[in-house]
């Protein structure tokens, strides 16, 4: 996907209906779980699964799991891009984004 997304100010001046599209990323725009890809690369699949199991067994909270896992992701931007550049994107999501750009509708990804 190429081109810059519109800022809110630009959209207000060109989008007479005030439409704004919001989207999640993983499983909506991308077909893979990008967080899991990054975590598995930095932590390892087995350790992530072990820690996931601790949540299911009530030994750890989900919040503490997220903290422990994400603290281990220490890649720089180029490393992240390298790992994620081949994650497939949903073709319908790409079509939606193109339609938004064509009609000056702002498109914002809300994801954690």
C-alpha positions in Angstrom: 0.0 0.0 0.0 1.3 3.4 -0.9 0.4 7.0 -0.3 -0.2 8.9 2.9 -3.3 8.7 4.9 -5.2 11.9 5.5 -5.0 13.8 8.8 -8.3 14.6 10.6 -8.0 18.2 9.5 -7.6 17.3 5.8 -10.5 14.8 6.0 -12.8 17.4 7.5 -12.2 19.8 4.7 -12.8 17.2 2.0 -15.2 14.7 3.6 -18.6 16.5 3.5 -20.4 13.6 5.2 -18.0 13.4 8.1 -17.4 9.7 7.6 -14.3 8.2 9.3 -13.4 4.5 9.1 -11.8 2.8 12.2 -10.3 -0.6 12.0 -8.4 -3.2 14.0 -5.2 -4.5 12.5 -4.6 -8.2 13.3 -7.2 -10.4 11.7 -8.9 -7.5 10.0 -6.2 -5.8 7.9 -3.6 -8.5 8.3 -4.3 -12.2 8.0 -1.7 -13.1 10.6 -1.2 -12.0 14.3 1.7 -9.6 14.0 2.2 -9.4 17.8 2.6 -13.2 18.0 5.1 -13.1 15.1 7.3 -10.5 16.9 7.0 -12.2 20.3 7.8 -15.7 18.9 10.8 -14.3 17.2 12.1 -12.6 20.3 10.9 -14.9 23.1 10.4 -18.2 21.3 7.3 -20.3 20.6 7.8 -22.7 23.5 8.3 -20.0 26.2 5.3 -18.1 24.9 3.1 -21.2 25.0 4.3 -22.0 28.5 3.5 -18.4 29.7 0.1 -18.6 27.9 -0.6 -21.8 29.8 0.1 -20.0 33.1 -2.7 -17.6 32.3 -5.1 -20.4 31.6 -4.1 -22.1 34.8 -4.6 -18.9 36.8 -0.9 -18.6 37.8 -0.5 -15.3 35.9 -2.7 -12.5 34.8 -3.1 -11.6 31.2 -1.8 -8.2 31.9 1.4 -9.6 33.4 1.8 -12.0 30.5 1.6 -9.1 28.0 4.1 -7.1 30.0 6.6 -10.0 30.2 6.3 -10.8 26.5 6.4 -7.3 25.1 9.4 -6.3 27.3 11.3 -9.0 25.4 10.6 -7.5 22.0 13.6 -5.3 21.5 13.7 -5.1 17.7 14.4 -1.8 16.0 12.0 -0.5 13.3 14.0 -2.2 10.5 13.9 -5.5 12.3 10.1 -5.2 12.8 9.6 -4.3 9.1 11.8 -7.3 8.0 9.7 -9.7 10.1 6.3 -8.4 9.1 6.8 -7.4 5.5 5.5 -10.8 4.3 2.5 -11.0 6.5 -0.4 -11.3 4.1 -3.0 -8.5 4.1 -6.7 -9.1 3.6 -7.4 -8.1 0.0 -10.9 -6.7 0.9 -9.2 -4.5 3.6 -6.8 -3.2 0.9 -9.8 -2.5 -1.3 -11.5 -0.6 1.6 -8.5 1.5 2.2 -8.2 2.4 -1.5 -11.9 3.3 -1.5 -11.4 5.5 1.5 -8.4 7.3 -0.1 -10.4 7.7 -3.3 -13.2 9.5 -1.5 -11.1 11.4 1.1 -12.4 9.3 4.0 -10.0 9.1 6.9 -8.9 5.6 7.9 -7.6 5.0 11.4 -6.2 1.8 12.8 -7.1 1.3 16.5 -5.2 -1.6 17.8 -3.4 -2.8 20.9 
